[in-house]
Amino acid sequence: MCNAAQEEMIETETLAQWYPLACLADVDTLPQTTMLLGRDVSYAAVGDGWSVRTNGTVLPARAQYGYLWTALADPVRDIAVIPEAEEPDRRLVCCGSIAVRTSGLRIVENFLDLAHFPFIHTDVLGAEPQTEVARYRIETRDDGAEIWAVDCTFFQPQAALSASGGIMTDYTYRVANPFSTLLYKTCPAAPGRQDVIALFVQPMTQTVCRAHPVMFLVDAASAQDGLVQFQQLIFLQDRIVLENQRPRLMPLDASTEIPTLADRSSVAYRRWLKARGVRYGAAA
């Protein structure tokens, strides 16, 4: 539970965001309890809608992208708009909710990192000796409300479950809010189109989170269970690294962890967080 002193430390930018709580398929009529920003939160299916509460206070509830969402203050922005989610031939693949003992900011930063592919996701998203990260560009969009990394490319032995061999994969990364990030990547099953993979982070505390990955895929052939297992395998490989990073709170000071040229998205993300005054999950 948050006490008054703890709550003063949670800036409005963090309180006034939408956060996912669970896959809609896992929401029951019996109340379930989770945690969000240090508060106990209960949620349940009620009639044609949902009930979300904390300490008896009713919170806003939304169903979107296969998840139940809430906010602890009046949201400053809407849930990230993903136009591809409305395309009729795309499959919505919710990949569960995975607990991770680290800062939510660390999880987003790891998602943006191309350089770790050959070493952590060996023979799937990358492989030695093809370890070089080509130069890419950072853009701010929506009047600075979002960060995008564009013109990213990387050779991948198996870019997706539907891939039958290695391909040079095009990536575009998007940070939609401090705890929500997406990537758009080459779709092996539909040349000229992109698959969309989103990672929505639920910061339970400053150093314990749940990650909610969801995919919007052009893939009519692959089995649903196989798609979920493939994405969970990738994330569980990341979890090993994330839970061993120290400090668990992410430093925003550039001098604390020395970046390389491949870390341009990380540097931009940390500067963006600092400029917005986001402190929850960041080192003092």
N, C-alpha and C positions, 0 to 999 in steps of 0.2 A: 504493500500500500504506500502511496505517496503521503508524506506529511507536508505541512505548510512550507517548511524550509526547503524540502526537496522540490516542491512544485514551483517555487520561485526561481529555481535553477533551470526549469524547462521553458524555453523561450516560446513566444507565441507562434513563431514560424513552425515549430515542431508540434505544438498542441493542435494547431489549426490545419492539420492535414488529414486526408482520408487514409485509413490503414485497413488492410485485409485482416480478417480474423480466422476464416476457415473456408474450405471448399463448400459450396452450397450443398453438394451431395452428402456432406458429412454433418450438416446442421440438422439436429433432431428437435422434436417437440419438447423433449426434456432439456432444461437449461444446462449448458456446458459453461465452464469457466476457463478463462485464459487471462493473460496479463498484457497490458499496453501502457508503456511509459510509466511503469511502476504501479499502475492501478489494477486491481482485480476487476475484470469485466466479464459479465455473464451474457450469453446470447442463446436464442432459441427460435425455432420456427413457430409462428403464431398465425393460424388461419392462412390467408394468402400472403402474409408478410413475415416480418422478423422483429424480434424484440431484443434490444441491446441495452444493458444497464450497467452502471457502476455506482456502488453505494446507494442504490435505490433511485438514482437519477437516470432518466431516460436519455439515451444518446441517439443521434441520427443513425439510420440503418439504410444501406443501399446494397442491391445485388447487381454486380457488374463483372464481366469477364470470368464468370463461373465462381466468384467468391463473394462472401458477405463482408461489407466494409462498414467502418464507423469512424468517427472523429471525436476528440475530447473537447473541442471548442468549435465555434462557427468556422467552417473551412474557408481558407483564404483563396483556394483554387479548387477546381473540380478534379475528379479522378482523371488521370491522363487519357486524352482522346486518342484512340487507336482506330483509324478509319478502316484498316485491313480487317478488323474484327467483324465488320458488317458485310464482307464479301461472302456470298452464299456458298462458294465452293471451298471455303476454308474450314478446317477442323479446329474446334476449341479443345485443347488438351490441357486439363488441369493436372499438375504433377504433384499434388499433395502439399503438405506443410512440414518443413524440416527444421528441427531445432539446431541452433548453432550457438556455441558459447564464445561470442565475440561481439564487438560493436556493429550495429547495423550499417554504419558508414564504411567499415572495413569490408562488409559483404558487397556493397555497391562498388567500391573501388576494385575489388578482386574481379568482379564481373566485367569491368572495363579493360582488364589487362590482357593484351594479346601475347605478351612475351612468355607467359607461363604455359602456353599450350603444349609445346614439345616435351616439357619436363613433368607436368602434372597429368596431362591427358594424352600420354604417349600412344602413338599409332591410331589415335582417334581424331583429335582436333589438331594434332601437330606431331612432328617426328624429327629427330636429329638426322642429318646435319642442317636441315632447313629451319634455322632458329632466328634468322634476322627479321626484325619488324621494320617493314618499309615505312618511310615517312608518311604521315597522315596529317590532316588539318583539324583544328578545333574551331567550332563556331558557337556563338551564343545566339539563341533565337527567342522569339516571343518576348521581346524587350528585356532580355537577360534572364527570363524565368527558367529557361532550359539550356543545357549544354549538349552539343552534338559533336561527335568525332566522326569525320567523314573521310572517304577515300582510303579506308583501311583494307588491306589485302593480306591473306595468309594462306599458305598451302596446307591442306588438311587431308589426311589419309581417309577419313570418313566424316564428312561434314555434317551428315544427318543419317538417321536410320535408313532412309530411302536411297542413300548414296551407294553406288556399286563400285566406286574406286576413288582414288585421290583426285582432288580438284583444287585449283586456285580459287579461294572463296573471297568474295567481296563482303565487307562488313560496314555497317553504320551503327554507331552507338548513340543512345539518347538518354540523358538524365532528365527525367520529367519532374521530379521533386527530390528532396534530399534522400528519401528512402525508396524511390521507385526508379527503375532503369530498364531499358529495352535495347534489343539489338535487332537489326534487319540484316539478313544474310542471304547469299545465293541459295536459291531453291533447286536442289538437284532434280526434282521431279518436274519442274516447270521453268525451263530457261527463260530469262527475261523477267521473272518475278522473284520476290523475296519472301522467305519465311520470317515470321516475327516471333521473338522469344522475349518474354517480359519476366522480370524478377521483382516482386513486390515484397518488401521487408517489413515485418511487424516487430519493432523494437519493444520487447517485453520489459527489459531493463536496459541500462547503459551497456551491459556486457553479455546479455542473453537475448537472443532473437529467434524468430521463426521466419524462414524464407518460404515464400509462396511462388514457385515458378509456374508459368502458364505459357502455352505455345499456341500460335495461330498459323496453321500449316496448310500448304497445298500438297496434300499427300493422301490420295484415295486408297492406297494399297496396304499400307502398314497397319498392323493390329494395334488397337488402342493400348493394350497392356505393354506391348513392345516399345511404343513411343514414350510412355511414362517411365519405363525401366531405363531406357536409354538416357533420358534427361536426368533422372535421379542418380544414375551412375556418374554422370559428369559432375553433378553438384556434390555428391558425397566425396568425390576426389578433391574437390575444392574445400570441403569442410575440414579435411585433415590439415590443410595448410592454414586455413583461417583460425582454427582453434589453437594452433601453435605459434601464431604471431604474438609478439610482445612489443609494446604494451597492447592490451586488448582495446583500450581506447585509442582512437586514431589521432595521431598528432597532426595539427593543421599547419604548424610551423615548418616551412620548407627545409630548414637547416637540420631538422631532427632526423629525417630519413632521406638520404641523398638519392635523387631521381636520375634516370638516364633519359636519353632521347625518346626511348620507347614508352616512357611514362608520362607523355604529354597530357593524356586524358586524366591521369591521376593528379597531376599538378593543377590542371584547370579545375577539377572537381574540388580539391582542397581550397583553392583560392575562392571559388564560388561559395562554398560553405562558410568560409571565414567572412566574406563580404556580406552574406545574408545573416550573420550572427548565429548560425546553427552551432550549438554546443553539446547537445545530447548525443553521447557516444564519442565525443571528441576529447582528447587529452587537454588538460588545463594549460 
